[in-house]
Amino acid sequence: MYDVAIVGAGVVGSAIARELSKYKVNACVIERDEDVCNGTSKANSAIVHAGFDATPGTLKAKLNVRGNEMMDQLSKDLDFPFKRNGSLVVCTKDQDPALLDELLEKGKKNGVPNLRILDRDELIQMEPNLADDVVKALFAPTGAIVCPFHLTMAFAENAADNGVEFFLNTEVTDITKSDDHYLIKTDKDTIEAKVVVNAAGVYADKFNNMVSEHKLQIIARRGQYMLLDKSAGNHVSHTIFQLPSKMGKGVLVTPTVHGNLLVGPTAEDVDNKEGINTTAEGLGSLGATSAQSVKNVPLRQVITSFAGLRAHEIGGDFVIGEAEDAEGFFNAAGIESPGLSSAPAIGEMVATQVAEKLGLEKNPSFNGHRKGILNPATLSIEERNELIKKQPAYGNIICRCEMITEGEILDAIHRTLGARSLDAVKRRTRAGMGRCQAGFCSPKTMEILEREVPMSMFDVTKNGKDAKIVFGYNKKI
């Protein structure tokens, strides 16, 4: 019997788990995939929004601004990549500049600091590659970029280190109320909990509707992206938005915290909640659309493309809190953009509500700090040589594109909630994220997983479940 069971180990579920671990609580997280950060949290724009777009008075507005404020300290405490690069919402000569004024007023009402509208002369000094038709822009200096993988894993690892139990590779199939607690049936066992927190992304409506008469309807909204090589990473320095529409904030062009350039997303509602495939039409549209805000985007330097699904609830706002007719069942549903930005604040809000519900006491032994995977590139030559003397694995380069060492991969495997697949290693270390997209380093990474976990080479997968890579021998020696 757990006090709290959280369904979903994305950035929201992991943030809630970390905040709950500040209390004396017996809590668990149930995740159907083999790793945390395997759904929407791994496939998004990696943007920390300033908070000027959301309608004043909504949860999106309140939690976006609060989440943005929390990021600086969290990045220090939990050691994940984060940078305040600022954002620009551009207006072209064919668009109504009054829309920028509306965004400015929204932002002021939401409490976003230091917003201002800039004319073209000042903009070109900041971003020389803005499209020729751009005449004005709203500048938000508090806009930022983050690594969504490391943010999610930082929350999850810190939660686990503070006593939260994680059940990975465990799919929830049914939730029912039984007296004063819930029975959570999974494909492995039945878990009992006094409180359930529903942070299941695009499937949050399914679980809410099992226990509540107040039905949710979540539409999967697919966004397709193109990621460009690091040689294109300086094409812009700020996050460049277009004027938003009813489908979202439009196609953006932004640097990433790791030095790449990201272009996207599209916005299309799909029936399939597993529909993360890219399409020729979708990717083909990104070039022309992005050119409306940024010229000469070097699309020949695309190294990969991907798609993610946003959990759009038809009510248009986040759905957070205890269901009216299902006592002890808390939703964190409909978490689309600005969900990544809001995640720390959502965690804070839901954990506070749950703690009040259960009368939880503060955990005096809570440790809010976590150290990320060491990147030897941040060390001086002298420090790096000393590290290699003590731990020779840091002198063995496995991923030549990103210059990732065996030492980093060993850390990724052996740390809390360690990697068990190629993608899990990739998200933690970037081994396989470079130009060759894992073409050269995969066999070596697989050998390390086989040796260190340990596991059979036949059980090493790309991303868990049935995504096996080796199926047999072509010859035996």
Buried (B, 14 or more C-beta within 10 A) or exposed (E): EBBBBBBBBBBBBBBBBBBBBBBBBBBBBBBBBBBBBBBBBBBBBBBBBBBBBBEEEBBBBBBBBBBBBBBEEBBEBBBBBBBBBBBBBBBBEEBEBEBBEEBBEBBEBBBBBEBEBBEBEBBBEBBEBBBEBBBBBBBBBBBBBBBBBBBBBBBBBBBBBBBBBBBBBBBBEEBEBEEEBBBBBBEEEEBEBBBBBBBBBBBBBBBBEBBBEEEBEBBBBBBBBBBBBBBBBEBBBBBBBBBBEEEBBBBBBBBBBBEBBBBBBBBBEBEEBEBBEBBEEBBEBBBEBBBBBBBEBEBEBBBBBBBBBBBBBEEEBBBBBBBEEBEBBBBBBBBBBBBBBBBBBBBBBBBBBBBEBBEBEEBEEBEBEBEBBBBBEEBEEEEBEEBBEEBEBBBBBBBEBBBBBBBBBBBBBEBEBBBBBBBBBBBBBBBBBBBBBBEBBBBBBBEBBBEBBEBEBEBBBBBBEEEEBBEEEEEEE
